[in-house]
Amino acid sequence: SAAISACEKGSQLLQALQLLDEMADSQVKRDTITYNAAVCACEKDKNWRMALQVLSGMTDSFVELDTVTYNAAVRSCEACGEWSQALHLFDEMVQCSVERDTIGYSTAVRACEKGGEWRQALQLLFEMADDRVERSTITYSAAISACEKGSQLLQALQLLDEMADSQVKRDTITYNAAVCACEKDKNWRMALQVLSGMTDSFVELDTVTYNAAVRSCEACGEWSQALHLFDEMVQCSVERDTIGYSTAVRACEKGGEWRQALQLLRRLVQ
């Protein structure tokens, strides 16, 4: 078990699986800890199919699958974009009476985000409350992002408020997901409100934050506000990238500010 774990930490999946097979050939008992190390090696290698094979081997060998086993397998599927398989495994934990923790729930919500399953993401948050499992910043951020991808601005903002009510820390990633939801909804005023909330909460605004807000204003024809935000990035020492410059130039186009557009292009080249 220790050797397989060492292989996992060294990102040596093949070696880990060879050791697992060698234990069977030598009739050395393979327990939950042994298999967990092998599943974690599959996760690290982003080999979700092999992770499922190891789980199948545990079942065939009548070895108990625990929270660690499932969490690693769910993470492996989620990391590979196999969100449907990740959620299937997470549901299987209930059927097998395996405890589901914050780590597992967070991974499942991220899987919902990737699959655009915002309703299921919200359902998982409700289940966490029912199971008295702590809802973390990561869990909420993934749920807000799922709502953004599903064009559910109201739900995203409600979750943001719920975090404050529940005293769950809201970080830059959390707020960025909310600003992106405002952008997708073309609600530039709400985007500015979220930015204001970040400042009031002493949360750092980064390039992603500003880019989403600038795009939101530009898309709504608020070119002056878009350019104001883009200039604010310099004052706040926030890096401006190609995406931001392109949006700002489009804002200049809408406002007929050709001189400012040329000036921005010169800065970009420099």
C-alpha positions in Angstrom: 0.0 0.0 0.0 2.8 2.4 0.9 4.7 1.6 -2.4 1.5 2.2 -4.4 0.9 5.5 -2.6 4.5 6.5 -3.4 3.9 5.7 -7.1 0.8 7.8 -6.9 2.6 10.8 -5.4 5.3 10.4 -8.1 2.6 10.3 -10.9 3.6 6.7 -11.8 0.2 5.1 -12.6 1.5 2.1 -14.5 3.9 1.2 -11.7 1.0 1.5 -9.1 -1.2 -0.8 -11.1 1.6 -3.3 -11.6 2.1 -3.4 -7.9 -1.6 -3.9 -7.4 -1.6 -6.9 -9.8 1.6 -8.2 -8.1 -0.2 -8.3 -4.8 -2.9 -10.6 -6.3 -0.3 -12.9 -7.9 1.5 -13.1 -4.6 -1.7 -13.7 -2.7 -1.1 -10.6 -0.6 -4.4 -9.1 0.8 -5.5 -5.9 -0.9 -7.6 -3.7 1.4 -9.5 -0.4 1.0 -6.3 1.6 1.7 -4.4 -0.3 -1.1 -7.1 0.3 -3.6 -7.6 3.9 -2.6 -4.0 4.6 -3.4 -4.5 3.0 -6.8 -7.6 5.1 -7.5 -5.8 8.2 -6.4 -3.1 7.3 -8.9 -5.7 7.1 -11.6 -7.1 10.5 -10.6 -3.6 12.1 -10.7 -3.1 10.6 -14.2 -6.6 11.8 -15.2 -7.4 8.3 -16.3 -11.1 8.0 -15.4 -11.7 4.7 -17.2 -8.9 3.0 -15.2 -10.3 4.5 -12.0 -13.6 2.8 -12.8 -11.8 -0.5 -13.5 -10.1 -0.3 -10.1 -13.5 0.3 -8.5 -14.9 -2.7 -10.3 -11.9 -4.8 -9.0 -12.7 -3.7 -5.5 -16.3 -4.9 -5.8 -15.3 -8.2 -7.4 -12.8 -8.7 -4.5 -15.4 -7.8 -1.9 -13.3 -4.9 -0.7 -15.3 -2.0 0.9 -15.5 1.2 -1.1 -15.4 4.3 1.2 -15.6 8.1 0.9 -12.0 8.4 -0.2 -12.5 5.8 -2.9 -15.5 7.5 -4.4 -14.2 11.0 -4.0 -11.1 10.1 -6.0 -13.1 8.4 -8.7 -15.6 11.3 -8.9 -12.7 13.8 -9.1 -11.1 11.7 -11.9 -14.3 11.8 -14.0 -15.0 15.4 -13.3 -11.4 16.5 -14.3 -11.8 14.6 -17.6 -15.1 16.3 -18.4 -17.0 13.1 -17.8 -19.6 15.0 -15.7 -22.4 12.5 -16.2 -20.3 9.6 -15.0 -19.1 11.7 -12.0 -22.7 12.4 -11.0 -23.6 8.7 -11.4 -20.8 7.7 -9.1 -21.8 10.4 -6.6 -25.4 9.1 -6.6 -24.1 5.5 -6.2 -22.7 6.5 -2.8 -26.2 6.9 -1.4 -27.2 3.5 -2.7 -24.1 2.0 -1.1 -24.6 3.9 2.2 -21.2 5.6 1.8 -20.9 9.0 3.6 -20.7 12.0 1.3 -18.6 15.0 2.5 -17.9 18.6 1.4 -15.1 17.5 -0.9 -17.4 15.0 -2.8 -20.2 17.5 -3.0 -18.0 20.2 -4.3 -16.7 17.9 -7.0 -20.2 16.9 -8.0 -21.3 20.5 -8.2 -18.3 21.3 -10.4 -19.4 18.4 -12.6 -22.9 20.0 -12.8 -21.2 23.2 -13.8 -19.3 21.5 -16.7 -22.5 19.8 -17.8 -24.6 22.9 -17.6 -26.9 21.2 -15.1 -27.6 24.3 -12.9 -30.8 22.7 -11.5 -28.9 19.7 -10.3 -26.2 21.9 -8.8 -28.8 23.7 -6.7 -30.4 20.4 -5.7 -27.0 19.2 -4.4 -26.7 22.4 -2.3 -30.1 21.6 -0.8 -29.0 18.0 -0.1 -25.9 19.3 1.6 -28.1 21.3 4.0 -30.3 18.2 4.6 -27.2 16.0 5.2 -25.7 18.7 7.4 -22.6 18.9 5.3 -20.7 22.1 5.3 -21.1 24.2 2.2 -17.8 25.8 1.3 -16.6 28.7 -0.9 -15.7 26.2 -3.6 -19.1 24.5 -3.5 -20.9 27.8 -3.8 -18.6 29.2 -6.5 -19.1 26.1 -8.7 -22.9 26.4 -8.2 -22.9 30.1 -9.2 -20.8 29.3 -12.2 -23.3 26.6 -13.1 -26.1 29.2 -12.9 -24.0 31.5 -15.1 -23.6 28.9 -17.8 -27.3 28.2 -17.6 -28.1 31.9 -18.0 -29.7 32.0 -14.5 -28.6 35.4 -13.2 -31.2 35.6 -10.4 -30.2 32.2 -9.0 -26.6 33.2 -9.1 -27.2 36.4 -7.2 -29.4 34.6 -4.7 -26.5 32.2 -4.0 -24.1 35.1 -3.6 -26.4 36.6 -1.0 -26.9 33.3 0.7 -23.2 33.0 1.2 -23.1 36.3 3.1 -26.1 35.2 5.2 -24.4 31.8 6.0 -21.1 33.6 6.6 -19.3 31.6 3.9 -16.3 33.5 2.5 -16.8 35.0 -0.9 -13.6 35.2 -2.9 -12.5 36.6 -6.2 -13.5 33.4 -8.1 -17.0 33.5 -6.5 -17.6 37.1 -7.5 -16.1 36.6 -11.0 -18.7 33.9 -11.6 -21.5 36.4 -10.5 -20.1 39.1 -12.8 -19.9 36.7 -15.7 -23.6 35.9 -15.0 -24.4 39.6 -15.2 -22.5 39.8 -18.5 -24.3 36.9 -20.0 -27.6 38.5 -19.0 -26.5 41.8 -20.4 -27.2 43.4 -17.1 -24.4 46.0 -16.9 -25.9 47.8 -13.9 -26.0 44.6 -11.8 -22.4 43.9 -12.9 -21.3 47.3 -11.4 -23.2 46.5 -8.2 -21.3 43.2 -7.9 -18.0 45.1 -8.4 -19.1 47.6 -5.7 -19.9 44.6 -3.4 -16.4 43.2 -4.0 -14.8 46.6 -3.0 -17.0 46.9 0.1 -16.0 43.3 1.1 -12.3 44.0 0.5 -12.2 41.3 -2.2 -9.6 41.7 -4.9 -10.8 42.6 -8.4 -8.6 40.9 -11.1 -8.4 40.9 -14.9 -11.3 38.4 -15.2 -13.5 40.6 -13.0 -12.9 43.8 -15.0 -13.0 42.1 -18.4 -16.5 40.6 -17.7 -17.8 44.0 -16.4 -16.3 45.9 -19.4 -17.8 43.4 -21.8 -21.2 43.7 -20.1 -21.1 47.5 -20.5 -19.9 47.4 -24.1 -22.5 44.8 -25.1 -25.3 47.1 -23.7 -24.0 50.1 -25.6 -22.6 51.8 -22.4 -19.3 52.6 -24.1 -18.4 55.4 -21.8 -18.8 53.2 -18.7 -16.9 50.5 -20.4 -13.9 52.8 -21.1 -14.1 54.2 -17.5 -13.8 50.7 -16.1 -10.9 49.9 -18.5 -9.1 53.0 -17.3 -9.8 52.1 -13.7 -7.7 48.9 -14.1 -4.6 51.0 -14.5 -5.4 53.0 -11.3 -5.9 49.7 -9.4 -2.8 48.1 -10.9 -4.8 45.3 -12.5 -3.2 43.8 -15.6 -5.0 44.6 -18.9 -4.9 41.8 -21.5 -5.8 41.4 -25.2 -9.4 40.5 -24.4 -9.8 43.7 -22.4 -8.2 45.9 -25.0 -10.3 44.4 -27.8 -13.5 45.1 -25.8 -12.4 48.6 -25.1 -11.7 49.3 -28.7 -15.2 48.0 -29.6 -16.5 50.4 -27.0 -14.6 53.2 -28.8 -16.1 52.1 -32.0 -19.7 52.4 -30.6 -18.9 55.8 -29.1 -17.2 57.1 -32.3 -14.0 57.6 -30.3 -11.6 56.8 -33.1 -8.7 58.7 -31.5 -9.0 56.8 -28.3 -9.3 53.5 -30.3 -5.9 54.3 -32.0 -4.3 55.2 -28.7 -5.4 51.9 -27.2 -4.0 50.0 -30.1 -0.7 51.7 -29.7 -0.6 50.8 -26.0 -1.4 47.2 -26.9 1.5 47.0 -29.4 3.8 48.5 -26.8 
